[in-house]
Amino acid sequence: MENLKKLLASKSKLSLQYQLKNFLVDVFIQKKLNNPKLVLAFSGGLDSCVLLHLLAECRKKLPFQLHALHVHHGLSSNADAWADFCQDICVNLNIPFTLSKVKINKNSGLGLEATARDARYKALLAADADFICLAHHQDDQAETLLLQLARGAGVKGLAGMGRANKKLLRPFLDLPRSALETYAKQHNLAWIEDESNADTKFDRNFMRHEILPKLEKQYPAIKQTISRAAQHMAEVDSLLDDLAEMDVKNCQQNQKDNMQLQLAPLVRLSTARVKNTLRWWLAQCACEVPSAAQLRQITQQLLHAKADADIKIKVSASHNLRRFQSSAFLVKNVLEDDDDYLRNEFSLLWQGEKIIILPDQSRLFFSEKMGEGIALWRVEKAQLSIRYRRGGEVIKPEANRPTRRLNALLQASAMPPWQRERLPLLCLNENLVLVPNVAVDASFKARLDEMGLVVQYL
């Protein structure tokens, strides 16, 4: 009997190591990485202790660098002791260890659980690593899906967590927690128990201790079937993303700016497809995924508001969604203090650069072209400066036409009003000579036989 137990233990050990090694090999091959840097999110709990031990073993057979990162929330009186425990484990295994202390805003309005999770992921994703390894398992996936159902999540939420999601790796996601417990006991691993894991006032703990055990009594394989449902949802989500990408490309034909969408192609789509397109586009532009109510408001205002309506919808802390001439634009918020500085104080001399990045992260591109732009000999004889609009500027785009006020010229252009206000201007000895993408003063234009300096603004 003892020999049989040892044989079974050996097979179990081999199984976990084998699965982890194959998973890592597949990821490394797919990403075409040699000797990548893996950082383990090391809480010191059972799950991450097992993953650390297995990764330390895999390191002997696979070429990768292994580091551990412990996020210190400071929410428990035991937090310092947990950090010391994690560091000691890493020292014993000869694994580089980093401690990251984060501050939790208990008044964020998101709840303590969500706020701590956001702070933890922010610290992990800021780490210098090719991959962040997380020890989430099948039980965690089941809890996540039930929580998402309770919150009325859509397909993306119901897809749960992915095994390999960009920088995040979750090699245990198809394994039950019981498999990790067995491994930990077989190898006499030590771990810490977070006392907050027993507090059912937190949503995840409520699902773990109150709901899932009752479901398992009626449906013993519920965790596996929930995990399978998440995989189905992930496939659907991937198809919806593919569809949204095609629709966005159709709305951005002949455009270089991915922060802009033409609305005419969007109007021809079904309401569900419009929402799918907007949701994907906003996510690609690093905006928060809007709620169902926000998405309804965005769709209504972009597609059905009056043509002259001033649409301005906040879609993230840094961006607003606006509409102009049948297009939707993601526009960076402008602070009044920044606007005053740019309008009254900012000035920059051109030193021959090919590209200049402006304070709002927009860019000016400089190139030379025969018969276009500012005559190059003019630029060589004076200082070319860059500043923003201050009001009252004039320019003469055509030699046989009157001088025009810049304000009127821009109103007649196809430029959105918020871009007009923050448009960089190029001056020679304080004379306005070029408005990027709009006009060159006739007195400074390059003749057909002259080399000119062309400036584009993006």
Sequence and secondary structure as in RCSB ss.txt:
>XXXX:A:sequence
MENLKKLLASKSKLSLQYQLKNFLVDVFIQKKLNNPKLVLAFSGGLDSCVLLHLLAECRKKLPFQLHALHVHHGL
SSNADAWADFCQDICVNLNIPFTLSKVKINKNSGLGLEATARDARYKALLAADADFICLAHHQDDQAETLLLQLA
RGAGVKGLAGMGRANKKLLRPFLDLPRSALETYAKQHNLAWIEDESNADTKFDRNFMRHEILPKLEKQYPAIKQT
ISRAAQHMAEVDSLLDDLAEMDVKNCQQNQKDNMQLQLAPLVRLSTARVKNTLRWWLAQCACEVPSAAQLRQITQ
QLLHAKADADIKIKVSASHNLRRFQSSAFLVKNVLEDDDDYLRNEFSLLWQGEKIIILPDQSRLFFSEKMGEGIA
LWRVEKAQLSIRYRRGGEVIKPEANRPTRRLNALLQASAMPPWQRERLPLLCLNENLVLVPNVAVDASFKARLDE
MGLVVQYL
>XXXX:A:secstr
 HHHHHHHHHHHHHHHHHHHHHHHHHHHHHHT SS EEEEE  SSHHHHHHHHHHHHHTTTS  EEEEEEEE   
STTHHHHHHHHHHHHHHHT  EEEEE    TTSSS HHHHHHHHHHHHHHTSS SEEE    HHHHHHHHHHHHH
TT  HHHHT   SEETTEE TTTTS HHHHHHHHHHTT      GGGG TTSHHHHIIIIIHHHHHHH TTHHHH
HHHHHHHHHHHHHHHHHHHHHHHHHTTTT S TTEEEHHHHHTS HHHHHHHHHHHHHHTT     HHHHHHHHH
HHHHS TT   EEE SSSEEEEEETTEEEEEE   HHHHHHHHHT EEE  S SEEE TTS EEEEEEEETSSEE
HHHHHHS EEEEE  S  EE SSTTS  EEHHHHHHHSS  HHHHHT EEEEETTEEEEETTTEE GGGB  TTS
EEEEEEE 
